[in-house]
Each structure stands twice: as C-alpha cells, then as structure tokens.
C-alpha cells in the first residue's frame, strides 16, 4: 500500500482506511467500474494498479500479496484469469478516473473509476524461448544423425503421434523404435 497522505484519513483509523480501500478494490475488479468520491478514487487508483501488476506476474508470492487485499475468492480468481491477461502488453495505467459532478445532498465531488479495456489478449510467447527450443531441436537432430531433409518427416511423425489420442502405448513405442532404428542405420 502506498504511503498514506498527511492529514485526516478517509473515515477514521488507518486500519479502517485499509479495509475501505480493499473493499473498493474488490468492487472495482468485480464490476469493472464503481462510482465513489473523487478523494476515494484517487486513493484507490495506486492500490488497484499495483494489484493488477502483481496479478500479471502470477507467481505464488504475487498471489499471496493480492490475496491479502482481495478476500473474495471469485473476484480473486477473476483478477488473475480474466483481468490481468488483458494487460500483458500494457506497462501501467490500468484505471481511469472520470469526474461526474457533485453528489446530491452533501455536494461531495463524485467520480467514476473504471478499468481501461484492452481489446486483444496478448500472446504469451517469448522470442528467446522459441529460439532456444529451435536450437535444442537442431542439436537433437544433429545428435540423432538426421539430415535437414528428414527432420520435418520425423517431426510430422511425432506430431501425428501426439494428435491421435487413441494410439496405444505399444504402437507409440513401436514408432519410436522404428525411428531409432533408422537413425542407427544412418550412422
């Protein structure tokens, strides 16, 4: 949680302020947008953005940090599985505050805080890992004695074996032995 501002809290003790902001963050992630006072919206923004950043990391420590604030299980799961993947390519700025005018009754300045919508879900592929996998496949092919012309055929046989779910283990073992026998013959 960011350093508290100087002056009066948002309704009492620091513990009450933390709980109130946690409830606002939960509501924001549950509904996508909430209407509150400008002051509460401005205090909620850094907390909500930090929670989304932790959710983007998606490791055990991040899940525990977010779980301290978001206590509703459904909202917690939604944050990690639906909200965070939308912002994979976005470095920050996950929320927007729109001022809507004074509230009737006490004329408190009101605002809507909402999640900024990302239209496309980013792919999680990484160029470095793809290069490593390609290099490893080349090394395996070189060690097996395969030439470049035969490597796609072996790969297609492996793909065919992966695609068929009804193939028994004996048939798969027979195919592997046949491929190994071809590699031994070439040596």
DAVENDA-V395950 format. One record per residue. N is the residue number from 1. RES is the residue in one letter. PHI is phi in whole degrees, -180 to 180 (none if undefined). OMEGA is omega as a letter, one per 20 degrees, with the letter a starting at -180 (999 if undefined). Layout:
n=N res=RES phi=PHI omega=OMEGA
n=N res=RES phi=PHI omega=OMEGA
//
This chain:
n=1 res=X phi=none omega=a
n=2 res=X phi=-66 omega=r
n=3 res=X phi=-61 omega=a
n=4 res=X phi=-63 omega=r
n=5 res=X phi=-77 omega=r
n=6 res=X phi=-75 omega=r
n=7 res=X phi=100 omega=a
n=8 res=X phi=-67 omega=r
n=9 res=X phi=-79 omega=a
n=10 res=X phi=-83 omega=r
n=11 res=X phi=128 omega=r
n=12 res=X phi=142 omega=a
n=13 res=X phi=-77 omega=r
n=14 res=X phi=-61 omega=r
n=15 res=X phi=-65 omega=r
n=16 res=X phi=-65 omega=r
n=17 res=X phi=-63 omega=r
n=18 res=X phi=-60 omega=a
n=19 res=X phi=-65 omega=r
n=20 res=X phi=-65 omega=r
n=21 res=X phi=-69 omega=r
n=22 res=X phi=-65 omega=r
n=23 res=X phi=-67 omega=r
n=24 res=X phi=-63 omega=r
n=25 res=X phi=-64 omega=r
n=26 res=X phi=-61 omega=r
n=27 res=X phi=-64 omega=r
n=28 res=X phi=-62 omega=a
n=29 res=X phi=-73 omega=r
n=30 res=X phi=-73 omega=a
n=31 res=X phi=-103 omega=a
n=32 res=X phi=89 omega=r
n=33 res=X phi=-157 omega=r
n=34 res=X phi=-138 omega=r
n=35 res=X phi=-107 omega=a
n=36 res=X phi=-152 omega=r
n=37 res=X phi=-75 omega=a
n=38 res=X phi=-59 omega=a
n=39 res=X phi=-62 omega=r
n=40 res=X phi=-66 omega=r
n=41 res=X phi=-65 omega=r
n=42 res=X phi=-67 omega=r
n=43 res=X phi=-77 omega=a
n=44 res=X phi=-78 omega=a
n=45 res=X phi=-53 omega=a
n=46 res=X phi=-64 omega=r
n=47 res=X phi=-68 omega=a
n=48 res=X phi=-63 omega=a
n=49 res=X phi=-68 omega=r
n=50 res=X phi=-65 omega=r
n=51 res=X phi=-64 omega=r
n=52 res=X phi=-66 omega=r
n=53 res=X phi=-63 omega=r
n=54 res=X phi=-63 omega=a
n=55 res=X phi=-64 omega=r
n=56 res=X phi=-66 omega=r
n=57 res=X phi=-66 omega=r
n=58 res=X phi=54 omega=r
n=59 res=X phi=-119 omega=a
n=60 res=X phi=-63 omega=a
n=61 res=X phi=-63 omega=r
n=62 res=X phi=-66 omega=r
n=63 res=X phi=-62 omega=r
n=64 res=X phi=-68 omega=r
n=65 res=X phi=-64 omega=a
n=66 res=X phi=-71 omega=a
n=67 res=X phi=-65 omega=r
n=68 res=X phi=-63 omega=a
n=69 res=X phi=-98 omega=a
n=70 res=X phi=-92 omega=a
n=71 res=X phi=-96 omega=r
n=72 res=X phi=-80 omega=a
n=73 res=X phi=-64 omega=a
n=74 res=X phi=-62 omega=a
n=75 res=X phi=-68 omega=r
n=76 res=X phi=-61 omega=a
n=77 res=X phi=-65 omega=r
n=78 res=X phi=-62 omega=r
n=79 res=X phi=-61 omega=a
n=80 res=X phi=-78 omega=a
n=81 res=X phi=-96 omega=a
n=82 res=X phi=-117 omega=a
n=83 res=X phi=-78 omega=a
n=84 res=X phi=-61 omega=r
n=85 res=X phi=-63 omega=r
n=86 res=X phi=-69 omega=a
n=87 res=X phi=-111 omega=a
n=88 res=X phi=-62 omega=a
n=89 res=X phi=-89 omega=a
n=90 res=X phi=-101 omega=a
n=91 res=X phi=-78 omega=a
n=92 res=X phi=172 omega=r
n=93 res=X phi=71 omega=a
n=94 res=X phi=-86 omega=a
n=95 res=X phi=-122 omega=r
n=96 res=X phi=-135 omega=r
n=97 res=X phi=-113 omega=r
n=98 res=X phi=-120 omega=r
n=99 res=X phi=-78 omega=a
n=100 res=X phi=-122 omega=r
n=101 res=X phi=105 omega=a
n=102 res=X phi=-77 omega=r
n=103 res=X phi=-83 omega=r
n=104 res=X phi=-69 omega=r
n=105 res=X phi=111 omega=a
n=106 res=X phi=-121 omega=r
n=107 res=X phi=59 omega=r
n=108 res=X phi=-72 omega=r
n=109 res=X phi=-67 omega=a
n=110 res=X phi=-106 omega=r
n=111 res=X phi=-151 omega=r
n=112 res=X phi=-108 omega=r
n=113 res=X phi=-111 omega=a
n=114 res=X phi=-141 omega=r
n=115 res=X phi=-80 omega=r
n=116 res=X phi=-74 omega=a
n=117 res=X phi=-87 omega=r
n=118 res=X phi=-101 omega=a
n=119 res=X phi=-79 omega=a
n=120 res=X phi=-114 omega=r
n=121 res=X phi=-88 omega=a
n=122 res=X phi=-75 omega=r
n=123 res=X phi=-79 omega=a
n=124 res=X phi=-96 omega=a
n=125 res=X phi=-73 omega=a
n=126 res=X phi=-121 omega=a
n=127 res=X phi=-64 omega=a
n=128 res=X phi=-65 omega=a
n=129 res=X phi=-67 omega=r
n=130 res=X phi=-64 omega=r
n=131 res=X phi=-64 omega=r
n=132 res=X phi=-64 omega=r
n=133 res=X phi=-64 omega=r
n=134 res=X phi=-65 omega=r
n=135 res=X phi=-65 omega=r
n=136 res=X phi=-65 omega=r
n=137 res=X phi=-64 omega=r
n=138 res=X phi=-65 omega=r
n=139 res=X phi=-64 omega=r
n=140 res=X phi=-63 omega=r
n=141 res=X phi=-65 omega=r
n=142 res=X phi=-68 omega=r
n=143 res=X phi=-67 omega=r
n=144 res=X phi=-78 omega=r
n=145 res=X phi=84 omega=r
n=146 res=X phi=-77 omega=r
n=147 res=X phi=-92 omega=a
n=148 res=X phi=-63 omega=a
n=149 res=X phi=-72 omega=a
n=150 res=X phi=-90 omega=a
n=151 res=X phi=-60 omega=r
n=152 res=X phi=-63 omega=r
n=153 res=X phi=-66 omega=r
n=154 res=X phi=-66 omega=r
n=155 res=X phi=-65 omega=r
n=156 res=X phi=-68 omega=r
n=157 res=X phi=-64 omega=r
n=158 res=X phi=-67 omega=r
n=159 res=X phi=-65 omega=r
n=160 res=X phi=-63 omega=r
n=161 res=X phi=-67 omega=r
n=162 res=X phi=-72 omega=a
n=163 res=X phi=-73 omega=a
n=164 res=X phi=-89 omega=a
n=165 res=X phi=-83 omega=a
n=166 res=X phi=-91 omega=a
n=167 res=X phi=-75 omega=a
n=168 res=X phi=-79 omega=a
n=169 res=X phi=-67 omega=r
n=170 res=X phi=-67 omega=r
n=171 res=X phi=-65 omega=r
n=172 res=X phi=-65 omega=r
n=173 res=X phi=-63 omega=r
n=174 res=X phi=-65 omega=r
n=175 res=X phi=-65 omega=r
n=176 res=X phi=-63 omega=r
n=177 res=X phi=-63 omega=r
n=178 res=X phi=-64 omega=r
n=179 res=X phi=-66 omega=r
n=180 res=X phi=-66 omega=r
n=181 res=X phi=-65 omega=r
n=182 res=X phi=-62 omega=r
n=183 res=X phi=-66 omega=r
n=184 res=X phi=-68 omega=r
n=185 res=X phi=-65 omega=a
n=186 res=X phi=-73 omega=r
n=187 res=X phi=-71 omega=999
//
